[in-house]
Amino acid sequence: MIDQGASKAEPVTRTDIVIIGGGMAGSTAAAVFGRDRNVVLVDQHSPYPPVFAADKIAGDQIGLLKALDLFEPMIAAATLVSRVVNAQFGKMIERRVIEEYGIHYQTMVETMRAQIPERVGRLTGHVTDIELSDDLQRVNLSDGREVEARLVVLATGFNDVLRTKIGVTRRLLKENHSLSIGFDMTAKPGSAFAFPSLTYYGDRIADAVDYISIFPVRDGMRANLFAYRDPQDNWVREFRRDPQGSLYAVMPGLRAFLSDFEISGPIQSRNVDLYTIENHVTPGVVLIGDASQTSCPALGTGLSHLLTDIERLHAIHLGAWLASSGMGVKKIVQFYADPAKLAVDARALHGAHYRRAVSTQTSWRWELHRRQVYWRRRLHGLIQRANPFDPAHLSAVPQQS
Ligand SMILES: Cc1cc2nc3c(=O)[nH]c(=O)nc-3n(C[C@H](O)[C@H](O)[C@H](O)COP(=O)(O)OP(=O)(O)OC[C@H]3O[C@@H](n4cnc5c(N)ncnc54)[C@H](O)[C@@H]3O)c2cc1C
């Protein structure tokens, strides 16, 4: 693997594909495209810093990682979550058998980076400029290094600077769409968590809290709380001072599930704007991951979106694009019109609006809908309790009613 620091670097590196940004999108793209293409990955951080983002792999992400042949290394670094207790109003509603994997985002990115083939060139540095054309793209780093490539894959996450430079605009759908608070927690000596993992839904609509998810990671438990609040909200500030008090203030019923615990790391918070992009069908570049569309963390589809982008590019588009000359818009538009990509992007946006509405809307229609959802779960839980053969009974969960 070429890991070029500024001092020993060649001034110009030539390749087929240059990936800018080495978070989950860029690192996964480098791991996959680097198997059969000439690729250079540029990121400003090595190692990847502790960032609060996806801490869990779940749902269709498992199949996508398997399809990309990246599932085994990823789960080797993660913790299997096979059962969840769903609860609200201080009561257990139901238990479910699930397959999810808890892993801190930093570990996830570093694990993915370890899968990048040796042949991929890696530059640690800050990209300041991109020049695009129908044939050759030029990428400039702040230290004077330059990369020439046929295709730029822009995977710079929320960062707007390079996107704006190449004329791509952000279409804001909802400013401060949601707020996420995350922290690690451990049980105090002599006590233990009474659940394998827990999803506790907000008790009162006025609090605009969706749910808290508490699940195992390598060294303890991770808690991610999702709310639809302004980041300047007093409660958010207060949370840093008194996390437990603030938690129970909006979820009083959560006390029934949490006994003695300690917060074992920093309180992390991030607010997410919901946006898509416009003017992005530009020669020589494709945008993937959060650079192209954000998702609501409460829905947990950000990884699905970026893994789908990468799977589509690799399986369908890149081979044909690189087999003929040029990298004009006729090629680029095929990626943005890919039906599988469009379906995942649409699902993420629809789900983001839904989660916000179901956690904040006070109209009678939404009230009715919330009750339906609650009673569907409750009924499932009651049937489950009456059925001794239900697989969820295999977990050691205290019975509460
Ligand atoms: C709190 C939170 C919880 C979430 N939970 C989930 C979840 O449970 N499930 C799920 O599927 N999704 C979740 N998501 C979404 C998911 O984390 C993101 O979709 C995903 O991390 C996006 O990865 P990315 O690589 O596009 O961006 P990032 O991980 O932000 O990577 C961008 C990279 O670009 C680099 N970069 C930027 N500018 C430059 C430059 N000029 N030069 C060089 N490098 C540059 C940065 O250094 C960074 O490494 C969550 C998001 C948040 C915020």
The ligand as an ORCA input file, in Angstrom:
! r2SCAN-3c Opt
* xyz 0 1
  C     -25.107     10.643     14.769
  C     -25.277      9.809     13.538
  C     -25.724      8.506     13.651
  C     -25.889      7.735     12.498
  N     -26.370      6.453     12.624
  C     -26.491      5.696     11.514
  C     -26.916      4.338     11.619
  O     -27.197      3.818     12.697
  N     -26.996      3.612     10.471
  C     -26.680      4.138      9.259
  O     -26.775      3.428      8.253
  N     -26.281      5.416      9.135
  C     -26.163      6.202     10.219
  N     -25.712      7.476     10.103
  C     -25.298      7.968      8.774
  C     -23.885      7.474      8.415
  O     -23.032      7.587      9.528
  C     -23.338      8.309      7.251
  O     -24.238      8.187      6.158
  C     -21.959      7.846      6.818
  O     -21.072      7.892      7.905
  C     -21.456      8.736      5.680
  O     -20.122      8.384      5.364
  P     -19.297      9.288      4.353
  O     -18.052      8.542      4.065
  O     -20.160      9.729      3.239
  O     -18.940     10.608      5.183
  P     -17.786     10.833      6.392
  O     -17.728      9.608      7.194
  O     -18.163     12.111      6.957
  O     -16.461     10.912      5.550
  C     -16.086     12.066      4.831
  C     -14.577     12.063      4.721
  O     -14.166     13.066      3.808
  C     -12.969     13.640      4.287
  N     -12.827     14.954      3.660
  C     -13.736     15.955      3.619
  N     -13.236     16.997      2.927
  C     -11.997     16.645      2.508
  C     -10.978     17.294      1.747
  N     -11.166     18.526      1.247
  N      -9.831     16.644      1.524
  C      -9.619     15.380      1.998
  N     -10.559     14.710      2.715
  C     -11.726     15.322      2.968
  C     -13.178     13.697      5.798
  O     -11.912     13.750      6.438
  C     -13.879     12.369      6.050
  O     -12.945     11.344      6.328
  C     -25.571      8.279     11.224
  C     -25.121      9.586     11.126
  C     -24.959     10.346     12.259
  C     -24.443     11.760     12.130
*
